[in-house]
Amino acid sequence: MRRRLPWHAFAVGALGALSVTALPSAADVLYLKDGTKIEGDIKHSDNGWLVYRNGKSTLVFPEQVKSIELSASPDAAPKAAAERLASLRRSVETLNDPRDVIARYQHFIEQVKDPAAVAEAKRDMASWQDRADQNMVKVGSKWILPGERAKLSDEAMGLAEQARQLMKQGRAKEAEPLLVEATADDPQNVSALYLTALLRYQQDQLPAARKALDAVAQLVPNHAPTLNNLGVVQWRQRQYVAALISFDGAMLAAPVNKDILDNVASALQALPAEFRNSNVTQRVARRFQEQDRQLAEQMAQAGWHRVGTGWVTDKDYDELKKQEKETQDKLDALAGEFDKAKQHLADLDTRIADTEEQINRIDATSYVRDPASGTFLRIPYPDVYYRLQKDDARLKQERQTEVAHMDDMRETAKGLKQRQVIGKTVEVQRMIGPEGTPIREIETLSTRPATHPAETQE
């Protein structure tokens, strides 16, 4: 991109014109998606495009590029012309309209004077013109006739369905090549993208899983399994607010769904403190509480009760409540005993302070002045002084024993609290698996609480 230099730069240039390197009269141009452009000598690299200008290089990633315009100087040598043609061929791989490709080739042919490069460019352009005349469309990396697109899409759907069945059987490794082929045939196949996201999540490739789910969310808005899974991935990436927004969308798309609500329960309980008072959290919490009450009523009819983020039967729930009551009774009794010990410790501190005050008073009055010499003499301590010393030692030992007893009670209380089960957090969210795979006709998740979300195809 040519920069507008400040006025003092022109002043310096006027004084030292001989030392300034002139800009090339023609340059390649990268047009970016944000509306800007970068000019220079463009070379393709493994990571994107390198733009060389004034001895410096700039790396531009493929996802930033809208289009590329290559140019060549009229006196380009054959080697340079061949390199520019190779660069042109690589650059048009990103274009989806043959007419745009033809325009790039025409511009190249107008500027390059090397006969060999021009002849090859014309042959290339003839192939692109043939594609344009047949109204061919780009699907993935392939150019096909319009009538073939539906067939290719059906083939991709068939591959995705095979992969789905394999993944339901736990054979994800066998499903992977089918999904790669399906997305190559039809990059917008929502089934293949959804299953690919599950596969990448299992492989702990969170960015790849996120990318695939984002694509599905764009193609199939308000699809509850996709939004749920997106929330799970975002939570793993520590993007807590974004995860809550995705879970909120999933609750809206599939109200009172057990799998989704369990994930939301886990997220709300494990949410870091700094996010708990945000507007997003409060909105999600309200929606969750409303739907979870309905879910609890439905689950209770089937004999299930929520415990933390999970569910237990009536029998287990009654046993848990019994254990919970016993534990709480022990904690209450321990609290009462601790309060008494605390009061006893305070009494001991008071008695120790009083005893030591008496000892110090006797000590302070045990000196008298000798009338003859005027010096101070210590007189013998009375018997009460030694009794007070013994009392002080005994009280301090009793205090030490009481402190140890209180420490034991604290540890006991800590252990009892760890045994409390009801309301315990489970910091794990779960993906909705192949059963949530979207297809052309997107079905709504079942809201029946005792089952998993309904599959969209069988």
ABEGO torsion letter per residue (X at the ends): XBBBBBAAAAAAAAABAAABBBBBABBBBBBBAAGBBBBEBBBBBAAEBBBBBGGBBBBBBAAABABBBBBBBAABBAAAAAAAAAAAAAAAAABABAAAAAAAAAAAAAABABAAAAAAAAAAAAAAAAAAAAGBBBBEABBBBAAAAAAAAAAAAAAAAAAAAAAAAGBAAAAAAAAAAAAAABAABAAAAAAAAAAAAAAGBAAAAAAAAAAAAAABBGBAAAAAAAAAAAAAAGBAAAAAAAAAAAAAABBGBAAAAAAAAAAAAABBAAAAABAAAAAAAAAAAAAAAAAAAAAAAAGBBBBEABBBBAAAAAAAAAAAAAAAAAAAAAAAAAAAAAAAAAAAAAAAAAAAAAAAAAAAAABBBBAAAGBBBBBBBBAAAAAAAAAAAAAAAAAAAAAAAAAAAAAAAAAAAAABABGBBBBBBBBBBAAABBBABBBBBBABAABBBBBABX
